[in-house]
Amino acid sequence: MIRINLLPAGMEATPTRINPAIPVSIAVIVPAILLIPFHVQKMAAQKKLQTEVVSLKNQLDTYTPIIRQVEALESQKVQLTQRKGVIEQLERERLRYPQFFDDFVKLIPNNVWLTNLVTSILPTNNSLSVNMDVTALDSYAIADLISNLEASQIFTEVDLVGAISTTQAAGGGSLLNFKVSTNYKKADTPADANKKS
C-alpha cells in the first residue's frame, strides 16, 4: 500500500490524545452540579423541620401547666364522684334502720325482749339479714314472735337457730333464751299486716 502525504512537511498529522483529567473532572463536576440543588433543597427542608421542632417544643412547654391542671382536675373529679356516691348511698340508707325498727317493734310481743341484734345488708336483693338473741318469759311468747315475723310479709326466712336454753330469773322464775335469724325487706303491705300480740 502506498501512502501519500499531501500536507507540507512541518504539518504532519499526529494522533490526538485526550487528557485523562478531562473525563474524570467531567464525571465529578456534572453529578456535583446536578446534586448541589438537591442538597441545598434537603438542607433547607432540614432547617425548616428543626425550626418547627423548636416551635412545637415551645408550644408543648406552654401547654404543660395546662395539662397538669387538667390532670389535677380529673383526679379531683374522681374523688368528688366517689364522695357523691357515698353521700347518695347514705341518703338512700338513711331511713332503712328507722323503718326496720318501726316495723320490728310492732311485731315483738310484750313478754319478749332482745339481748342482742345484728344486721347486715344483703347485696343481692337489697334486704337486711337480721340475727337476734332473744329472751322470753314462756314458750307462748316464742311462738307469738315467730308467727308475727312470718305473718308480717316483710320478714322472710324466719328461722329459730339452735336450741332454746333456760336460765333462772332473779325473781325465782325461769327465762327462755333463743336465737332467731331472718331477712327484712320493706314492702308495700296492707295496714293490718303488722300486728302485735
C-alpha angles and dihedrals in degrees: 000000000000121000119206120193112200095178121098116264098260095048103064114156114251123196110259118235123202115227106244091220091067098063091041092051090046089050090052101037099046095054090042090053090049094045099045095075090045091050092047090050092050092048090051091050091049091050090049091050091049089051090050091049091053091047092049091048089053091050090048090051090053091049096046095084090047091051090051090051091050091050091049090049091049090052091049090048091055091049093047091048090053091049090048090052091051092048092048091049091049090048091052092046098043095093097036097090097040089051091045094052092043090054094040097050090056090059100049114100118229096251095053129079136176124243096180136009126187124181133182131180115246109219095204100067104006094250135128125254107216125198118178140178109218135189121201135182095224143359091262089064090053091051091047092052094048093046092046091052093047094046094047096080090214096073115065135179093027108188133177102222119212128333128326111247128202126221131179117253122223091248093057099263127110128252126208117221122195143150128239129192124192144147123245125205123166110235137168102269133171116267093252095051092094109061129168118215 
